[in-house]
Amino acid sequence: MSEQVELVFREEYGRAVSVLVRVFGDIDVAEEAVQEAFAVAVRLWPEQGTPPSPRGWRSRCGCSAG
């Protein structure tokens, strides 16, 4: 895992799950969506670079995954 993805994961995972629990109403769905978003980040960020707003990217990607 790239250092940037790992840093964002540590800083944002709990917040991301909390936000998506409110969106989806289900903690299991929220956790899965956040995990899928970070799996995409692991694949894309090393090639494409870290987005200007990793938190915003994660939120959009997580909502799309759910």
Order of alpha helices (4+ residues) and beta strands (2+ residues): alpha-alpha-alpha
